[in-house]
Amino acid sequence: MKELAEPALAAVRDGRIKIRPESAEKSYYRWLEDINDWCISRQLWWGHQCPVYFAKIEGGAGDIPEEKLWFAGRTEQEAEEKAKAALPGKTFTLQRDEDVLDTWFSSGLWPFSTLGWPNKTHDLETLYPTSVLETGWDILFFWIARMIMLGLKMTGEIPFKEVYCHSLVRDSEGRKMSKSLGNVVDPLDVIAGVQLDYLHEKLLQGNLHPSEVAKATKYQKTAFPDGIPQCGADALRFTMINATTGGGDINLDVKIIHGYRKFCNKIFQATKYVLGSLPQDFTPSKSGVARGKTLAERWILHKMNTAAKDINKALEDREFSKSTLIVYRYWYNELCDVYIENSKSIIRDGTEEERNSAIQTLYTALEAALTMIHPFMPFITEEMWQRMPRRPEDETKSIMVAKYPTYTEELDDPESERAYELVLGCVKATRSLMAEYALKDEVEVIIQAYNDTSLATVKEQVASIKTLSGKGIKGVEILSPDATRPAGCVAYPVSTEAAVFLHVKGRVDIDAEITKAQKKLDKARSSIQKQEKILNDPGYLEKASDAIRETDQKRLADAKQELTSFEETIKQFEQLKLE
């Protein structure tokens, strides 16, 4: 076997074959560097019968060793010709060995034997080697290594250029799914949904021992107390890809799958809203790369562009879990929670020019979102995409063959991203304070900007801040950097650029709020000490890149701003007690 293993090791070491993830590649090396001989025959009645024949000589074999009486051949005639050449003048009969080949030997021939090998067929010459083999990490040595060894030996070429080892699906308790354990979850049951009684009945239809049926029934009651809810194929597919980190295992949790079904509903509702917002005579722009007119439009187009860049990189690197997180974040956190919500007031109250620009941006952002997530959720995206109006001269029949989103330099706009992130920071601060102090209506929001750039941004985006902060906002007031801190308010430092204040005098328990503010102040002080220790460490100063230093310096500055803000909040509360 060492003769076969060395070329197979070299093919991976020199990069002709790439094995992903890295842990699988290391496992491959461990197996082949310490390889043992391989018995390729099995005493079974199913499988490929060994192509070897025993020559039974009339009158006995005499002094001919038994091992000299075995002959291999693709056919019995070929074996007979070999026997005649080796046993001149002998009369014999051939008897084929009843053993079969090890299943991994047979399947190891699969990449080329299915294409007509050993004949030089058109299929073999055009389809071998293939590009990617996707398989489970548990059979890396048993199948993948054997295909590589046999492919190199029999054809002189590698059988494939890349091996991707996917995760193994286990039950919710981490056990390997096995028919003998009765813990196998049928994907069709997850897609369609089934009652618990039906799962119990399926156990009885198998050949499990009664004791195993009892154990499996108990597991089903624990894992699926209400049966399996209808999740749909898209949610199941998305969950599996999301959990595919490469080489690890997936503990199947139906609750997570059902959660992604709700995400499918989010996609449906978002598409329904956009389509309902389009005028009957709406025609999308031809290119789809027009720069947005408003800050919110430029922000979502930048986020769309960034997501396209990141997801293509993740797919190229086979980071499938990361790719689902990228598209989920774009759909949920950026398109639905921010831009669609922000667009509602513009479409309702904006000028005709503002509405038209917002609608074009909505269409572009949604079109990219559907095509971006299509490989992970093919059914709902095809259905929604078919309802979308087409761009001029676009005759694409299916989203399956539509152009996948790619990075476009024209849409890259980090300045708009930074500016709108300040807006979203103010929104987050407002919501957080409203939740913390249980303020649901007649809320007066005050935003103080700490520099002229931030001041201009928040002034321009008052409508967005009010819309995204939710119901209950009475008004939003903007203060300049040199303005006096507002009295009777609680504060939320957004960053070094701005802070949000909510008027709470007469609406909260002052003593309780002083206690909470003191705890936050202590936390901010601890964060400052920790950050200063990191920044002053000699090893950090030597090794940290400029980008990391800049990030850490900003983190320290923000923490100091928080400290100052909480100190001011406590003073304000103390003052409120005296008023």
Steps between C-alpha positions, in 0.01 A plus 500: 500500500791737557561494124146630448500738796810703411364645171167568672675693776705694247187602306364680807832639620581661167153652469363296210222393735361738763328343802271723706477568788856498629410247771398251232829549316691425820293185548582394143872532572469300822330210324733477199827564682433199724322279248469122534442232240144466376310173470276568203289182515192432711321173577157628398240414238443852373743732327738472207636145484879494506634462141747227602497132403660186646651253254416145610755273323401147402699246696607758758724804506812314606767736627333816362423736794131586545564872462626428144161352407298822536439716190324834464316618191230739387334193348535127557655471154772751593575307819512174303757643258718602795466152653599326175810716474597425860412128492625371162394142427263485796132417477291702744162650571445851635287563804410862587544609860166548675622799707394852403703819492495731800232761432756780535715341229204488263392855581862617480486425127183706457649829364638332188325160474166676443649688204604195297849431638729330400383600151591853392140615473382852426342521847822397671706753307258790558359430847802361684626645726197677643518825695347458848410199712272576795480229763498419871818526703438155649583320173801712408734201522258225404383657175672826408855378562428176310364694201814714495736202532322289239442793266869586495600135461252409227483821297807698602278797592330628813123425506394847622655835584322579825345304787253673731410306815158598627360464850318191625139535611431360845187502713427776750694309769811472282460130418570374150175431320453126467215273397599268784447784750175620346615862512510570126309815406342480155555830314154463344348499848680826578385655173134396529463476878366193685323414824680323784273194462613464140865495610417226751325297230803518271710341773263203516523451123875434521688201636618653827515285811217588742751639750642733232147604401437603860822706509427661162143581604629670814747702291225610260284619788791709629621633164158549336238534777256664258614311193707664227357833378479567128828671413522484121790405275659847495524529878649150526752571227601836650545345845723223368719745309512738795630216719756386242823626646708226339604180669287540812166352592147641495264424787165524322266731689156536344438821695783668309361377168155629591659833588634527146151427372403829664790655310339369180185684603709814547625464143144455375369804688791721393450408135127553532559848643743601225275369223205680657701823504582489129279710271309302236712653225828447688806416291827420678808688388704312242829471688401466864815680618365855523627683807224578752390858553452486878739388774280199582500392134875532468537305826286203391665485157841503670384222736364303205830541318699398808281194554550394137876534536511314831270216398690430179823486700340269757368264233835499323668409830232235569395684816135407455387583853653846466325553167158436658575743782596768247181469298284465813645820644442686174141379473395534861710770665563732208231464235193411711568659838654819368453594136150365443382659825670826407344499153142485627483865604675611180259309276209630706601865550796573270510700179457323168876510440570357847242224451635401159856483628398299807301254287788443257731436794246266662479299179878480460556403864228232490611359164851452637366353823293237318777393263758505780304261720369283216763223529397455864122545458416409141123456519374818663753712310391357164136568588569858611740576215244392242266770632761774458487727193803456273760755411499618137642236261517241779345178367629267773245222552598385848688629801712183469674651198482865608828684551627453854576828683861611485698790642470830310749774583248769404275404793778492758433787741669469842431866580125452469530181702677682783249785497195275500647275768492810722129533421443134585702544818262778605204275420647215704567734790144634492345155493730378776412789730128465429516130586715553809272766646173351369416811297236418239345831397552875497876444496713809446834413336795737515817430301815697566765486229861552607641630170374691197498196269286297738275800557432533127430127470250470785324822400452367148385159626246601767218339302690171471584500870138563594367234261748228599469570873144373486167619630478719806749767392350845556788689347874507431709804595860550385755681715829650381837399653517809724143472630435442870420142597119469521352482849265229626637243255670163490787459255628235261842575348489386138870562439746788512280663236164522676282411798127444537295639789143416601298725728397288799434745785178399670487168313756280681623399848801729550677297772474178301636672190796645692590147611482371140703791367767440766532135390543609139756758605698233687485276192625782277785575743600132498491496120728804487754339733499180297538685170781720631685192624478346153614815323797548732624143475846491328409184309185664366693806383740276307250260340171687454431638153404864443139398430473306826655786695256745346206276593622456857565873540144571389370238744688677780372842394141370489537346847628832637207677337265249667666564837453875464141454389408275792667740745287777354188281517555432871547873561179568307307246706640646822391842379153366415462390862562857612267665248 
